[in-house]
Amino acid sequence: MINENIRKARKEKGISQEELAIKLNVVRQTVSKWEKGLSVPDADVLIQIADLLEVSVNELLDIKTQNDTVENIAAELAHLNEQLALKNQEKALFMQAEKKRGLILLLSFISMLTAMNVKNEIISIALTGGCMLAASIILYRNLALLTKITTEDMKIGTLKVTTLFNITVLIFAVIIAILSETSFIKLSESSGQWLALTVTCIIILFVGYISPKLPFTRHTGLRLPWTVQDEETWHIAHKMIGCISLPLVLLYLAASCTINNFEAITLAVILLWIGIPGLISFVFWWKKFHSKH
């Protein structure tokens, strides 16, 4: 790259950035920007740099052909400027996305600390739910940035619907928890189990419906170490979730009506719901990347 070539030629000549800047009638920061790849010199200035460092313009541009006319140099620099602009834009988007990820992680960490340390149940539920809700809203507002899907509206739409569903379930859970703690509503053990059963079934059915439509992303879906590494493995796992969700809900309902151990049944269904797609996708991923070794 031109920035590395300028820096290398300058050091080989034994000239400092400040000395080169003085000879070119520019400030040292301008030379520093060239060498960091933040900007490129104009064609006339590049010719001066080549003369001062006793190298050819082609060497600085890292090209083989003989095109050292001002017009050709200007065209090459214009091309480099376009590449530099795209690179800087990608870097800016990456930094912006990292800030959003950091904020989401911070809110998640605060919600965890709140749940562990705040003794008042109502305050703990409100603060924890508020942090998680804020994190979900930030995710919703920045889905295109965080997933880098900007042109496929269908996929963005799927992610938005999924995130909105998550927000709705979170709000519902927080409201029920607060109302229960304040004794505004009183749930018996039986009614509480049926409420949990209903919510769990709705979640499983919704996820089963939406999973086959989810795009390959590290933010929403079955984020296992192998599913986030390979897009084909990702889609296999989520298609499997779509296939087993309805049968598992029917099994869940039947078992809940006949077996008197709601917690064990719920745990078993959740483990099957995650475990079956996880195991099948892992076997596929392992065969795909390790069977030939």
DRENMAR-644516 format. One record per residue (C-alpha): residue in three letters; residue number from 1; x, y, z. Coordinates in pm, whole numbers. Example, Ala and Ser with C-alpha at 12.3 -4.5 7.8 and 13.67 -1.06 7.14 Angstrom:
BEGIN
+-----+-----+--------+--------+--------+
!   r !   k !   east !  north !     up !
+-----+-----+--------+--------+--------+
! ALA !   1 !   1230 !   -450 !    780 !
! SER !   2 !   1367 !   -106 !    714 !
+-----+-----+--------+--------+--------+
% end
This chain:
BEGIN
+-----+-----+--------+--------+--------+
!   r !   k !   east !  north !     up !
+-----+-----+--------+--------+--------+
! MET !   1 !      0 !      0 !      0 !
! ILE !   2 !    108 !    358 !    -68 !
! ASN !   3 !    118 !    447 !    304 !
! GLU !   4 !    359 !    164 !    382 !
! ASN !   5 !    573 !    244 !     77 !
! ILE !   6 !    605 !    611 !    174 !
! ARG !   7 !    701 !    520 !    531 !
! LYS !   8 !    952 !    257 !    416 !
! ALA !   9 !   1118 !    488 !    160 !
! ARG !  10 !   1134 !    774 !    410 !
! LYS !  11 !   1301 !    559 !    675 !
! GLU !  12 !   1545 !    413 !    422 !
! LYS !  13 !   1639 !    770 !    327 !
! GLY !  14 !   1683 !    857 !    694 !
! ILE !  15 !   1436 !   1144 !    687 !
! SER !  16 !   1192 !   1214 !    969 !
! GLN !  17 !    826 !   1294 !    914 !
! GLU !  18 !    890 !   1654 !   1016 !
! GLU !  19 !   1182 !   1692 !    774 !
! LEU !  20 !    977 !   1551 !    487 !
! ALA !  21 !    687 !   1779 !    579 !
! ILE !  22 !    912 !   2088 !    573 !
! LYS !  23 !   1048 !   1999 !    230 !
! LEU !  24 !    694 !   1949 !     97 !
! ASN !  25 !    558 !   2266 !    265 !
! VAL !  26 !    301 !   2072 !    467 !
! VAL !  27 !    259 !   2005 !    839 !
! ARG !  28 !    395 !   1688 !   1000 !
! GLN !  29 !     41 !   1564 !   1075 !
! THR !  30 !    -26 !   1547 !    700 !
! VAL !  31 !    269 !   1314 !    648 !
! SER !  32 !    155 !   1110 !    947 !
! LYS !  33 !   -192 !   1071 !    789 !
! TRP !  34 !    -37 !    952 !    463 !
! GLU !  35 !    170 !    691 !    645 !
! LYS !  36 !   -126 !    575 !    856 !
! GLY !  37 !   -340 !    530 !    545 !
! LEU !  38 !   -588 !    798 !    653 !
! SER !  39 !   -535 !   1002 !    334 !
! VAL !  40 !   -325 !   1005 !     17 !
! PRO !  41 !   -120 !   1290 !   -133 !
! ASP !  42 !   -219 !   1466 !   -455 !
! ALA !  43 !    -49 !   1366 !   -780 !
! ASP !  44 !    189 !   1666 !   -784 !
! VAL !  45 !    283 !   1609 !   -419 !
! LEU !  46 !    340 !   1239 !   -479 !
! ILE !  47 !    585 !   1322 !   -759 !
! GLN !  48 !    771 !   1554 !   -519 !
! ILE !  49 !    780 !   1278 !   -255 !
! ALA !  50 !    923 !   1034 !   -508 !
! ASP !  51 !   1193 !   1285 !   -607 !
! LEU !  52 !   1284 !   1364 !   -246 !
! LEU !  53 !   1301 !    996 !   -145 !
! GLU !  54 !   1473 !    900 !   -470 !
! VAL !  55 !   1224 !    632 !   -568 !
! SER !  56 !    985 !    605 !   -860 !
! VAL !  57 !    621 !    700 !   -836 !
! ASN !  58 !    533 !    347 !   -947 !
! GLU !  59 !    720 !    208 !   -647 !
! LEU !  60 !    521 !    428 !   -411 !
! LEU !  61 !    197 !    327 !   -582 !
! ASP !  62 !    311 !    -36 !   -582 !
! ILE !  63 !    232 !    -89 !   -951 !
! LYS !  64 !    433 !   -259 !  -1223 !
! THR !  65 !    327 !    -72 !  -1536 !
! GLN !  66 !    488 !    250 !  -1654 !
! ASN !  67 !    218 !    512 !  -1605 !
! ASP !  68 !    405 !    798 !  -1444 !
! THR !  69 !    227 !   1084 !  -1622 !
! VAL !  70 !     41 !   1327 !  -1398 !
! GLU !  71 !   -293 !   1217 !  -1544 !
! ASN !  72 !   -228 !    850 !  -1481 !
! ILE !  73 !    -96 !    917 !  -1133 !
! ALA !  74 !   -403 !   1127 !  -1054 !
! ALA !  75 !   -630 !    848 !  -1176 !
! GLU !  76 !   -449 !    591 !   -961 !
! LEU !  77 !   -468 !    820 !   -659 !
! ALA !  78 !   -839 !    876 !   -720 !
! HIS !  79 !   -885 !    499 !   -715 !
! LEU !  80 !   -686 !    477 !   -392 !
! ASN !  81 !   -899 !    753 !   -242 !
! GLU !  82 !  -1214 !    558 !   -321 !
! GLN !  83 !  -1070 !    247 !   -156 !
! LEU !  84 !   -958 !    455 !    142 !
! ALA !  85 !  -1304 !    611 !    177 !
! LEU !  86 !  -1467 !    267 !    178 !
! LYS !  87 !  -1213 !    139 !    429 !
! ASN !  88 !  -1269 !    437 !    659 !
! GLN !  89 !  -1646 !    398 !    626 !
! GLU !  90 !  -1624 !     29 !    719 !
! LYS !  91 !  -1398 !    116 !   1011 !
! ALA !  92 !  -1639 !    384 !   1133 !
! LEU !  93 !  -1934 !    142 !   1109 !
! PHE !  94 !  -1734 !   -125 !   1291 !
! MET !  95 !  -1647 !    116 !   1573 !
! GLN !  96 !  -2009 !    227 !   1597 !
! ALA !  97 !  -2127 !   -135 !   1611 !
! GLU !  98 !  -1869 !   -216 !   1880 !
! LYS !  99 !  -2001 !     74 !   2091 !
! LYS ! 100 !  -2356 !    -59 !   2061 !
! ARG ! 101 !  -2241 !   -413 !   2149 !
! GLY ! 102 !  -2052 !   -277 !   2448 !
! LEU ! 103 !  -2359 !    -87 !   2567 !
! ILE ! 104 !  -2579 !   -396 !   2533 !
! LEU ! 105 !  -2326 !   -605 !   2727 !
! LEU ! 106 !  -2298 !   -334 !   2994 !
! LEU ! 107 !  -2674 !   -324 !   3043 !
! SER ! 108 !  -2687 !   -703 !   3058 !
! PHE ! 109 !  -2409 !   -704 !   3320 !
! ILE ! 110 !  -2588 !   -435 !   3526 !
! SER ! 111 !  -2913 !   -634 !   3514 !
! MET ! 112 !  -2728 !   -942 !   3641 !
! LEU ! 113 !  -2564 !   -748 !   3926 !
! THR ! 114 !  -2898 !   -592 !   4015 !
! ALA ! 115 !  -3072 !   -928 !   4030 !
! MET ! 116 !  -2796 !  -1065 !   4256 !
! ASN ! 117 !  -2753 !   -772 !   4495 !
! VAL ! 118 !  -3078 !   -574 !   4528 !
! LYS ! 119 !  -3277 !   -725 !   4814 !
! ASN ! 120 !  -3610 !   -554 !   4749 !
! GLU ! 121 !  -3787 !   -787 !   4505 !
! ILE ! 122 !  -3999 !   -519 !   4335 !
! ILE ! 123 !  -3705 !   -282 !   4282 !
! SER ! 124 !  -3486 !   -571 !   4167 !
! ILE ! 125 !  -3744 !   -687 !   3911 !
! ALA ! 126 !  -3806 !   -332 !   3785 !
! LEU ! 127 !  -3436 !   -245 !   3749 !
! THR ! 128 !  -3338 !   -581 !   3600 !
! GLY ! 129 !  -3627 !   -572 !   3355 !
! GLY ! 130 !  -3554 !   -209 !   3268 !
! CYS ! 131 !  -3190 !   -285 !   3185 !
! MET ! 132 !  -3283 !   -586 !   2974 !
! LEU ! 133 !  -3557 !   -389 !   2799 !
! ALA ! 134 !  -3314 !   -105 !   2722 !
! ALA ! 135 !  -3063 !   -355 !   2582 !
! SER ! 136 !  -3333 !   -511 !   2364 !
! ILE ! 137 !  -3444 !   -171 !   2232 !
! ILE ! 138 !  -3084 !    -80 !   2145 !
! LEU ! 139 !  -3053 !   -411 !   1962 !
! TYR ! 140 !  -3379 !   -347 !   1774 !
! ARG ! 141 !  -3278 !      4 !   1668 !
! ASN ! 142 !  -2937 !   -112 !   1544 !
! LEU ! 143 !  -3013 !   -449 !   1383 !
! ALA ! 144 !  -2887 !   -347 !   1039 !
! LEU ! 145 !  -2565 !   -208 !   1187 !
! LEU ! 146 !  -2498 !   -504 !   1415 !
! THR ! 147 !  -2583 !   -775 !   1162 !
! LYS ! 148 !  -2450 !   -591 !    853 !
! ILE ! 149 !  -2767 !   -679 !    662 !
! THR ! 150 !  -2873 !   -360 !    486 !
! THR ! 151 !  -3033 !   -463 !    157 !
! GLU ! 152 !  -3238 !   -778 !    228 !
! ASP ! 153 !  -3554 !   -629 !    382 !
! MET ! 154 !  -3711 !   -971 !    436 !
! LYS ! 155 !  -3427 !  -1075 !    663 !
! ILE ! 156 !  -3421 !   -746 !    850 !
! GLY ! 157 !  -3797 !   -780 !    890 !
! THR ! 158 !  -3755 !  -1127 !   1040 !
! LEU ! 159 !  -3497 !  -1001 !   1289 !
! LYS ! 160 !  -3719 !   -706 !   1384 !
! VAL ! 161 !  -4021 !   -930 !   1442 !
! THR ! 162 !  -3809 !  -1163 !   1656 !
! THR ! 163 !  -3668 !   -877 !   1864 !
! LEU ! 164 !  -4012 !   -722 !   1910 !
! PHE ! 165 !  -4144 !  -1058 !   2027 !
! ASN ! 166 !  -3857 !  -1081 !   2278 !
! ILE ! 167 !  -3937 !   -731 !   2405 !
! THR ! 168 !  -4306 !   -817 !   2440 !
! VAL ! 169 !  -4234 !  -1134 !   2637 !
! LEU ! 170 !  -3990 !   -943 !   2861 !
! ILE ! 171 !  -4242 !   -667 !   2934 !
! PHE ! 172 !  -4513 !   -924 !   3008 !
! ALA ! 173 !  -4285 !  -1117 !   3244 !
! VAL ! 174 !  -4180 !   -802 !   3432 !
! ILE ! 175 !  -4540 !   -683 !   3471 !
! ILE ! 176 !  -4661 !  -1023 !   3597 !
! ALA ! 177 !  -4367 !  -1048 !   3839 !
! ILE ! 178 !  -4427 !   -698 !   3981 !
! LEU ! 179 !  -4804 !   -750 !   4011 !
! SER ! 180 !  -4744 !  -1082 !   4184 !
! GLU ! 181 !  -4491 !   -934 !   4429 !
! THR ! 182 !  -4725 !   -646 !   4517 !
! SER ! 183 !  -5012 !   -896 !   4570 !
! PHE ! 184 !  -5216 !   -710 !   4308 !
! ILE ! 185 !  -5274 !  -1050 !   4154 !
! LYS ! 186 !  -5248 !  -1376 !   4342 !
! LEU ! 187 !  -5145 !  -1686 !   4152 !
! SER ! 188 !  -5197 !  -2027 !   4303 !
! GLU ! 189 !  -4940 !  -2295 !   4234 !
! SER ! 190 !  -5168 !  -2451 !   3974 !
! SER ! 191 !  -5254 !  -2125 !   3797 !
! GLY ! 192 !  -4888 !  -2019 !   3803 !
! GLN ! 193 !  -4788 !  -2344 !   3636 !
! TRP ! 194 !  -5053 !  -2307 !   3368 !
! LEU ! 195 !  -4942 !  -1948 !   3304 !
! ALA ! 196 !  -4581 !  -2063 !   3272 !
! LEU ! 197 !  -4693 !  -2351 !   3049 !
! THR ! 198 !  -4887 !  -2114 !   2821 !
! VAL ! 199 !  -4601 !  -1864 !   2789 !
! THR ! 200 !  -4347 !  -2140 !   2728 !
! CYS ! 201 !  -4564 !  -2297 !   2456 !
! ILE ! 202 !  -4610 !  -1959 !   2287 !
! ILE ! 203 !  -4236 !  -1898 !   2290 !
! ILE ! 204 !  -4157 !  -2243 !   2151 !
! LEU ! 205 !  -4419 !  -2214 !   1876 !
! PHE ! 206 !  -4308 !  -1863 !   1777 !
! VAL ! 207 !  -3940 !  -1959 !   1770 !
! GLY ! 208 !  -4027 !  -2274 !   1573 !
! TYR ! 209 !  -4211 !  -2060 !   1317 !
! ILE ! 210 !  -3945 !  -1789 !   1285 !
! SER ! 211 !  -3625 !  -1997 !   1316 !
! PRO ! 212 !  -3611 !  -2131 !    956 !
! LYS ! 213 !  -3639 !  -1770 !    835 !
! LEU ! 214 !  -3362 !  -1629 !   1051 !
! PRO ! 215 !  -3054 !  -1508 !    859 !
! PHE ! 216 !  -2705 !  -1611 !    961 !
! THR ! 217 !  -2623 !  -1376 !   1249 !
! ARG ! 218 !  -2446 !  -1389 !   1583 !
! HIS ! 219 !  -2708 !  -1181 !   1762 !
! THR ! 220 !  -3039 !  -1367 !   1732 !
! GLY ! 221 !  -3092 !  -1743 !   1720 !
! LEU ! 222 !  -2928 !  -2063 !   1843 !
! ARG ! 223 !  -2582 !  -1919 !   1906 !
! LEU ! 224 !  -2371 !  -2228 !   1967 !
! PRO ! 225 !  -1995 !  -2233 !   1900 !
! TRP ! 226 !  -2042 !  -2439 !   1583 !
! THR ! 227 !  -2358 !  -2270 !   1450 !
! VAL ! 228 !  -2199 !  -1922 !   1453 !
! GLN ! 229 !  -1895 !  -2051 !   1263 !
! ASP ! 230 !  -2069 !  -2187 !    955 !
! GLU ! 231 !  -2378 !  -2058 !    774 !
! GLU ! 232 !  -2487 !  -2402 !    650 !
! THR ! 233 !  -2465 !  -2545 !   1002 !
! TRP ! 234 !  -2665 !  -2246 !   1128 !
! HIS ! 235 !  -2949 !  -2310 !    883 !
! ILE ! 236 !  -2961 !  -2682 !    960 !
! ALA ! 237 !  -2994 !  -2611 !   1333 !
! HIS ! 238 !  -3274 !  -2359 !   1282 !
! LYS ! 239 !  -3463 !  -2573 !   1033 !
! MET ! 240 !  -3454 !  -2851 !   1291 !
! ILE ! 241 !  -3596 !  -2614 !   1554 !
! GLY ! 242 !  -3879 !  -2541 !   1314 !
! CYS ! 243 !  -3948 !  -2913 !   1266 !
! ILE ! 244 !  -3955 !  -3018 !   1632 !
! SER ! 245 !  -4125 !  -2719 !   1798 !
! LEU ! 246 !  -4488 !  -2819 !   1739 !
! PRO ! 247 !  -4437 !  -3189 !   1833 !
! LEU ! 248 !  -4257 !  -3080 !   2150 !
! VAL ! 249 !  -4540 !  -2844 !   2246 !
! LEU ! 250 !  -4792 !  -3127 !   2202 !
! LEU ! 251 !  -4569 !  -3357 !   2409 !
! TYR ! 252 !  -4531 !  -3082 !   2671 !
! LEU ! 253 !  -4907 !  -3036 !   2701 !
! ALA ! 254 !  -4973 !  -3410 !   2721 !
! ALA ! 255 !  -4700 !  -3467 !   2982 !
! SER ! 256 !  -4817 !  -3170 !   3191 !
! CYS ! 257 !  -5168 !  -3315 !   3208 !
! THR ! 258 !  -5053 !  -3663 !   3308 !
! ILE ! 259 !  -4730 !  -3626 !   3508 !
! ASN ! 260 !  -4725 !  -3445 !   3841 !
! ASN ! 261 !  -4381 !  -3281 !   3813 !
! PHE ! 262 !  -4411 !  -2959 !   3615 !
! GLU ! 263 !  -4055 !  -2835 !   3671 !
! ALA ! 264 !  -3897 !  -3161 !   3553 !
! ILE ! 265 !  -4122 !  -3176 !   3246 !
! THR ! 266 !  -4043 !  -2815 !   3152 !
! LEU ! 267 !  -3670 !  -2872 !   3194 !
! ALA ! 268 !  -3684 !  -3190 !   2984 !
! VAL ! 269 !  -3876 !  -3017 !   2703 !
! ILE ! 270 !  -3635 !  -2720 !   2696 !
! LEU ! 271 !  -3333 !  -2953 !   2692 !
! LEU ! 272 !  -3485 !  -3151 !   2403 !
! TRP ! 273 !  -3579 !  -2831 !   2219 !
! ILE ! 274 !  -3223 !  -2699 !   2234 !
! GLY ! 275 !  -3037 !  -3030 !   2252 !
! ILE ! 276 !  -3177 !  -3203 !   1942 !
! PRO ! 277 !  -3097 !  -2918 !   1696 !
! GLY ! 278 !  -2769 !  -2855 !   1877 !
! LEU ! 279 !  -2659 !  -3219 !   1854 !
! ILE ! 280 !  -2766 !  -3267 !   1491 !
! SER ! 281 !  -2600 !  -2943 !   1380 !
! PHE ! 282 !  -2283 !  -3035 !   1573 !
! VAL ! 283 !  -2262 !  -3374 !   1400 !
! PHE ! 284 !  -2309 !  -3205 !   1063 !
! TRP ! 285 !  -2046 !  -2939 !   1143 !
! TRP ! 286 !  -1800 !  -3201 !   1269 !
! LYS ! 287 !  -1835 !  -3415 !    956 !
! LYS ! 288 !  -1807 !  -3112 !    732 !
! PHE ! 289 !  -1487 !  -2977 !    881 !
! HIS ! 290 !  -1319 !  -3277 !   1044 !
! SER ! 291 !  -1411 !  -3590 !    847 !
! LYS ! 292 !  -1142 !  -3522 !    587 !
! HIS ! 293 !   -864 !  -3481 !    841 !
+-----+-----+--------+--------+--------+
% end
